[in-house]
Amino acid sequence: MAPNNIICSHFVSFSPSLVINVPVYSSLSSTAQNSCPSLDNLSDSLAVSNDHKLTLCAAGFLHLGGLRTALYNYIFAKKYGGAFILRLEDTDQSRLVPGAAESIEDMLEWAGIPPDESPRRGGPVGPYLQSQRLDLYRQTAQQLVESGHAYCCFCSAQRLELLKKEALRSGQTPRYDNRCRHLRADQVHEKLARGAPHVIRFRLEAGIEPFQDLIFGWNRHEVAQVEGDPVVIKADGFPTYHLANIVDDHHMRVSHVLRGSEWLISTAKHLLMYRALGWKPPTFGHLPLLMNKDGSKLSKRQGDIFVQSFQRDGVLPDALLDITTNCGSGFNTNRMGRRIDELISEFNPSKITTHSALLDLEKLPEFNRIHLQLRIEDEDQCTLLVKDLQERIQQVYEEEIQDEDYIRRVLHLRKGHISSLQELVSPNYSYLWVRPSISSQQVAALTAEAQHIASLVLKLMEVQGEQLTLDQLSKDLKRLSKQTKATKYRDVMKLLRLALSGLQQGPSVAEMMVSLGPAEISHRFQKLLLLERTS
């Protein structure tokens, strides 16, 4: 049985570069209240509820804008003891992308905001695919037609295109001229009898009442003056967004709708439809959009804003969630390093502002560095990082590093210095996974005492034993350099770095040695001795 109220949040994002739309929705329900509280008393009204559901909508594959809206919806639901539900919009059959719907749910799970109910998981308020609710939409559309609030439109695509071109030529906004709303009943019956293709349009009327948006305050938009009657059932029998979501929200008893601010202008249209159906509308809240740092629109044509891209590049989900909320609103203060539990506890919906959130992705490496350090310091999370890094090493170097303690040691030594695991399989850190190749010419360019220095290092490893520490090694290396005849400390360090890594730059020599351990250090300096003897 459906709950009494549902606080529902929708987000739809369209890109002209995409040829398909696979949105997902969720809803937040409350059995405690039948009223629609304002943002000020929202916490009080939800605190006693025990069944909450939330809705996300994203077009195509999940991108940052959709993830941010999903996140705000998720933390809003969890803040008040809710459950996260996905409702999939698949009503535009011409634009369906195979695998996109599954990918959206995969990415939400990867991000740490998994749905509690969804097409994949099922649940009590399904079905969660709008294509499985077509009879409900058609019945509602027929109800609107019979009450005179909707009508059949037989205008061809060619005529509609001519209307559009003429409007643009004259500098006007394209709109349907409502021609078919004036057809007589016998004309409609005759066209239907011969199977004429048609859509169903909702009849827009003047006199819309103002409504109070949770975020933008009082709004009023006389939509009938600037738009033509909108299509609610397409020629293929599938509903448009306007009808499908109103029907679903009503039958799921939605009390609140949270969605992107691009839908604010459509709210008047939706309120007219609620009034025509005799249904009580939910309370609407429109979230400010996520924009680039220069104020330009975040476009899916940028390519790198899809969540899968960030996952592939080694960005941690915690960092992605943190940066998208840090640049926006809904919190008393902005700070780096918040994880999902802290986002939930610190979320304050009354702090959501109307201005767009400017996202600076150049700061993402810093967010990732902070969250990577937090994960390394967590024993369970560190174990997962070890497994991840093992796979990356195998992919890049075709080497299987079985020693998990070794990898764990590397992670702890490098925490706070690296922004992603991918850095650790870059050429700068190749020495950790494969032994370097060096030449006698490289060695000779640094010192003539290479053999003597190598012997000193080998003796040091015998004395140190298995437990190497940064502080002690740093002191020992300074003492070691004083035992050379003509090689300065700086050149000794250059030689040690070369023998250990084959590189001229990188972490401190002491850290390299602690990372590699005595056995591997000895092997590499034995190699240096052999190189000197054969040169």
N, C-alpha and C positions, 0 to 999 in steps of 0.2 A: 504493500500500500504506500502511495506517495506521501511524503512528509507534508506538514502543514505549510511551511514556508521554505523557500530556497533563495539564498543569496547567490545570484548568478553573475558570472563575469565572462564577457566575450571579448575576444580580440580577433580581428580579421585584418590581414595585411595582403594587399594585392600588388603584384609587380608586372608591368607590361612585358617583361622579358620572360615570364613564365607562361606556359601554355596550359597549366592546370592548377586547380585549387583544391586542396585537401585540408579543410579546416578541422579543428578539434575544439570541442567545448567542454565546459564543466560547470558545476553548480554547487552552491553552498546553501544548505537547508537548515531550518530551525523549527523544531516542534514547539518552541516555547511561545512564539509571538505570532499574531496574525496581523499586527500593524506593521507599518513601514517606518522604522525609526530614522531620525536624522543622524548625520555623522557624529554629532555631539553626544547622543545617548546610545550610539550603536553598541558600545561595549556592554552597557547595562542590559540591553535587550537580548544580547546573544550569550551572556555569561551563564544563563541557566539552561541553555539548550543542550540537547544531547545528540543531535544528528545534523551534521552540517555537510553540505556538498558544494563544490566549486567548479566553475566551467572555464576552460581555456579554448580559444580558437586560434589556429595558425594556418596560413595558406602555404601549401606545398611543404617543403622541408623546413624544419624549425630553424629560425634565424634569431638574432639577438633581440629584436623587438618582441617577437613572440615569446621567447624565453623570459624576458623581463616581465611581461604581462602575466605569464604563467606563474612566475615567482611571487609577484605581488598577490595574486589570487591564492596561491598555496599558503603563504604566510598569513594572509588574512583569515583563511579557513582554519589553519592550525592554531592561530592566536585565540580562536574562540571554540576550540575543540571540534573542528570540522573534519570532513573527509573530502579528498580530492577526487573529482569524477571527470572523466573525459567523455564528451559527446562528439562524435565525428560527423562533420558535414561532408557528404559525398554526393550532393544533389546535382552538381554540374558535371554530368557524365563526360562531356567533351574535353574536360580539362584534368581528368584524373591522372595522377602520376603513379605508376606501379611502385609499391614499396614506400611511398611517402608517409602514409598513415602509420605504418609500422615503425618507420624511422622516428616520427614525432614522439611516439611513446618510448622508444629506445633512448632518445636523447633526454627525455624528462627523467627517466630512471638513472641515466648516467649522471645527470645534474644533481641528483639527490632529492628530487621533488617528484617521486613516482605517484601515479594515480592510485587511489584505493579501489575505484571502480572504473571500467573502461571497456571498449570493445574486446580487448584481449582478456581482461579479468572478469568481465561480467558484473552483475550487481542488481539490486532490487528496482531501480528506476529505468531500466532499459526498455526497449533496445537502444543501444548507444550509437547506432548507425542511422542517420536520417533517411537513407534509402529504404530502411525497413519500417518507416513510419508514414509512407506515402498516402495510405488510405485516410489517415487522420488529417493530413494537409488538404487533401481533395475534399473531404467532408466539410472542412472549415471554409474553403473557398466557395463551395456550393452554397453554404449558409450565407455568405456575404452576397452572392449573386441573388439569391432568393429574397434577401432583405433590401435589395437595391443599392447596396454599398459596393458592389463590384459588378463587372460586366465583361462579356466576351469581346475581344478585339481581334479583328480579322486583317488588320493592316499588314501588308507584305514588308519584308525586309528592305525591298527596293524603295518603297514609299518612305519608310522611316529614315533611310539613308539620305533621301532627297530633302526631307525636313531638316536633318542635321546640317547638310551642306548649305542650305538656304539660310539657316540661322547663323552659321559661322560667317557666311558671305556678308550678312548685314550687321555683323558685330554683336549678335545676341547669343545668349546661352542656349544650346540645343535643348529642346524639350518636346515631348509628345503633345500634339494639339488636341487630344481628347476627342478625336473625331468619332470613334465608335461608341462613345457613351451616349450618343444621340440616335443610335439606330433604333428603329421600332422593333417591337417584340416579334412581329411576323418576319421581318428581315433577318433577325437573329436565328429564328427557327429554321428558316429556309436555308441559310448558310450551314447551320449545324447538320441539317438533314442530308445535305450533299457532301458532308465530310470536309468542309473547308478548314484549313489549318487555322488555329487561333490560340491566343493566350488569354488569361484572365487578368484584368487590371482592377486595382482598387481605386474607388472614386474619392479623390481628395476633396475636402470641403473646407471652406473658410471658417474662421471662428475658433481656431485652436487656442486652448487655454494655456497660460504660462505654467511651467513646471519648475520645481526646485531640484537642480542637480546636486548630488552629494559633494562635488568638488567645485563646480563652476557656478554654483548658486542659481538664481532665478534666470530662466531662459524662456524666450517665446519666438517662434519662427513660423510665419504664415507660409507654410510650404506650398499651398495651393496657388499662391501668387507667382511662384518662381519655378515650379516643377509641373510636369505633366503627370497624369495618373500612372503610378508605378505598376509594373508587372508583378503579380504574386504567384501565378502558375504559368510556367513556360509552355511552349508548344509541345514539348516532349512529356508533359504531365508532371514534371518535377517542380517543386516550389523554389522561389527565390529566398534569399537570406531573410528578407523582411517578414515573410509569412512563416517560414519554417521555425524561426527562433521564437517568434511570438507564441506560436502554437505550442512548441515544446516547453517554453518557460511557463505558460499557463498550466499545462497539464502536469508539469513537475512542481507546480505551486511555487514558482519563483517569487521572492519578495524584493530582491535587489539585483540589479544588473550593473556589473563593472566591466567596462570595455574601453578601447582606445578613443581618444578625443576626436578622431576623424568621424566617429559615429554620432557626435553630438548634434549635428545638423539634421540627422535622420530621425532623431527621437520624436519630433513633432509628428512625423509620418506614422511612427509606431503607436503613438498615443491615440491618433485618430482611428487606427485599426482596433486598438483595445476598446475604444468607445463604441465603435460599430458592432463589435461582437458582444458588448455588454460585460466585458471582463474588467476586473480591477487591475490596473497596470502596476508593475513593480516600481520601486524607487531606483532611479538611474544614477550612476556615477561614472564619469568619464576620466580616464587616466591620461595625464600628459604624455606626449609622444617622446620616444627616445630618438635623439638627433646626433649627428656628427658634432665634433667639438666646434666646428666653424658655423654651426647652425643649419647646415644643409641636411636634407632628408636622408635618413638611413635607408639605403637602397639595396635590395637583394642583388642588383646588378654589380655591386662592388665585389661580389664573389666570396670574400673572406668573412662575411658576417654570418654565415651559416654555422650552427653549433657544431656540426660534424667537422668543419674545418678546424675549429679550436680544439676539439677532441684529438684530431689527427696530429696537430702540432704540439701536443703535450700540455695544453693548458688545463689546469685543474678546475673541476667544476666549482669548487668553493671560491676560487679567484674570480671566475666569470660571474657568479652570483653577487659577489662582493662589489665588483666594479660597477655593475649595472644598478645596484641600489645606492652605492656611494655617490654617484653623480646625480641621483634623483632626489625624491622627497619621500616622506612617510616615516621619518625618524627624527627624534629630537636633535641628534647630532650625527655628523658624518665622521666615520673613522674607518681605518683600514684594518683588515684582519678578522672581520665578523664571519662566523660560520652560521650554518642554517639555524641552529638552535638559538643563537644570539639574534639573528635577524627576526625570528618569530617573537622572542621576548621583548625586543626593543622596538618593534613595529608600532607606529602610532598613526592610524589612518587620518586623524585630524590634521596631520602635518603634510598631507599631500597637497601640493601647490598646483596652480594652473599653468605655469610656464614649462616649456619643454626641458627635458633632461639632456644635457650635453655630455656625450660620451667621448672620452679621450682614450683611445685604445693604445696610445703610446705609453700609458701608465700601466698597461696590463702586465708586462714583465715584473714590475715591482709588486703588484698584487699577487702574482703567481709565486714570486720569491718568498713572500711572507707566508702564504698558505702551504707552500712546499716545506718550509721550515717547521710549521705547525704539525704537518703530517709526519715528518721524520721524527719529531719528538714524541709522537704517539706510537706506542709499540705495535699495536694492531695495524695501524695505517702504514707504518714503516715496512711491515712484512709484505703488504700489498705492493708497495713501491719497489721492494726488492724483486718481486716476481715480474713486475712491469719492466724494470731495468734489465733483467735477465733476457727477456724477450727482445728488447731493443738491441742489446749487445749481439744476440744471435742474428738478428736481421742485418745489422751493419757490418759486423766483423766475422760472422759465421763461426763464432766461438761460443762454446757452452761453458759458462762460468758456474760451476756447481757450488762453490763455497759461498753460502749465503751470508756468513759472518763477515767475509771479506767485503761484499757489496754493502752490507749494513755499515761497516766501518767507513767506507768511502762516503756514503751518504751523510753520516754524522760529521765527518771532517769538512765536507763541502756545504753543509746547510748554512743558509744565510749568504752564500756566495753565488749560487746558481739559481736561475729563474725557472728552469724546467729540467726534467729528466733527460730530454733530448740533448741538452748541452753536454751531458756526461758521455755521450757516444759521438761527439764531434771530434775532429782531428786534435783539438787541444787537449783532449783527455784520452786519446788512443792508447797512451802508455799504460793506462790502468788495465787494459784488456789484451793488448798484444805487445810483445817485446819490440823495442825500437831497433832500427838498423842505423848504425853510425859508422863513419869511416875514420881511418887513421889520420887523414888530412884534417878533419874537423877537430880531432883531439890535439894534434900538433899545433894547430892555430891557437890553442889556449895555453898550453904548458908543455914543457919538456919533462915534467915530473909525473906524468900520468900514471906510470906503473907504480911509483912510490905512493901516490895518493890512493890508488886503488887498493894497495896492500893495507894502508892505514884504515880504510873503510871496512875491509874484510875483518881486520882485527877488532875494530869497534863493534861489529855485529856479533863477534864471538863473546865479547864482554857484556853487551847489552842483553843478550838472550832474546826471548820471545816478546817481552813487553817493552814496546817502544812508546815514548811519550814525547810530545812536541817540546816541552820545556827542557827536558834533559838532553834531547838530541840537539837542540839549538846550542846549548852550552858545549856539548861534546864536539860539534862541528867547528866551533870557534877555536877550541883547543887543538883540533886536528889540523887546522890551517896553519897554526904556528909551528907545526913540525915539518913544514916544507921549507926548502932552502931559498927558492927564488920566485915562488908563486904567491901572489897576493890572495887574500881571503876572497875577494870578488871573483877572481879567476878560478879559485878552487870550487866555489859554488857553481860557476858556469860549467865546469867539468862534471861535477856531480849531477847537475841538472841534465846535461847532455847524455851521460851514461844511463841515467834513470829513465829519461823520457824521449831523448832525441830532439828536444825542443830547446829554444832559447828563452822562452817565457812560460809562465804558469804559476801554480801555487808555490809556496816556499819549498825549498829542498827538504826541510824537516817534515813538512806535511806529506810530500811525495813518499818519503821513506816510511813514515807511519802507515800510510795507505798500503804500500806494497808489502811491508813486513820483512823481517830479517832474511828469510829464505830466498825471496825473490830479489832482494837487494844484493845478496851474495852472488846469486846467479848472474846478475847483470854486470857486476864488477869483475867476476871471473872472466866474463866475456871481454871486458875491457883489457884485462891482463893479457888474454890470448891475442887480442887485436894488436897490442903493443909488441908482443914477442914475435909475431909473424910479419910485422911491417918493416 
